[in-house]
Amino acid sequence: MDEAFRIAAQWYDGTNAIRHTGELAWDGRETLTLDAPSSQETFAASDLRYGENRPGQHVYHRESLPDFRLMLADELPAGLASKLPAKSVYGGWIDRVGLGKAAAGFAVVSAAAVALFLTAPDWLGPRIPDSWERNIGEAMVGDLGNRVCHTPAGDAALTKLLAKVDPAEVKVRAGVANMGMVNAVALPGGQVLLFDGLVQQAESPEELAGVLGHEVGHVRERHVMTALIRQFGLSILLAGADSGVTNSLFGLASMGYSREAEREADAFARARMEESDISPLGAARFFERLADDSGESDGAPAALGWLASHPASGERAEAFREAAEEGEDYTPVLTADEFAALKSMCANDPDVEEFDFF
């Protein structure tokens, strides 16, 4: 038990401007008593808070009496000093542990937060429930309405092509967007769009099969949510995103995946094409031609389009070319009429609308 004692003190009682001089008595536990010739007052030590340091004095206030002032000498008995509030310079916990340790701790926490933010997409993206991803996709893209092209023959051809590169029981949704850009995009919620500009560039259905299989691969490998979280942050899970169709679709079309994800999507496409007896040489020619048209083969950066957000086409073309089996007599993935119907979907759809960028 701590030993009780009395020390000299001066104080203002918080009710008037009279300065009292007397003694502070401590019972060795939690109770303090101010004893003056004309008054006596008892209160708990926990009611005090540190005020300021004056020459030769510590000044304390009381929580219950804001105008109260207690002045004690600098040198206090160790037992009493442990019961009184300490001087606060940086804040309670920083003062307790010290500025150096607090700064080191903050640096460790900051580094851990940065590491979590940088790695969160890779482990969080694939674990987002499918229902959440569908809701996010609807919030970001909304209703595409008549901006997706439809004709009976074109829809049938696209369905046939999709079945070849996506054998899963629950199919990815696919469509041809009425946009002249040479691009394709995988949307959150399991939807893939081929832009009409890319469809028009294709010279064979096997070329489209390679592109479509690649985008389906992004969906099946859960790359879409990983890339979304990396690009737009966790806010998309909490507050959705801009529901402007064109702005969101354009942003998604330019969204970049990691190099590993791109290779996984290409590998998915090649595996599905092998299962369906689709020649990978068409996809190889497609990549080579786009690289030539964009100047990539001359070392120039890829123009805005499907090449801009993907790895070097030469490497990809070589991988698809090497996947071809020598002497294999591949079955055409679509007939000539079906391919023509797919390429003419947007031109022959009387109700289709163009995407408005302004």
Beta strands, then each sheet from edge to edge (+ up, - down):
strand 1: 5-12
strand 2: 19-26
strand 3: 31-36
strand 4: 39-44
strand 5: 48-54
strand 6: 57-62
strand 7: 69-73
strand 8: 148-149
strand 9: 173-177
strand 10: 184-187
strand 11: 191-195
sheet 1: 4+ 3- 2+ 1- 7+ 6- 5+
sheet 2: 8+ 9- 11- 10+
end
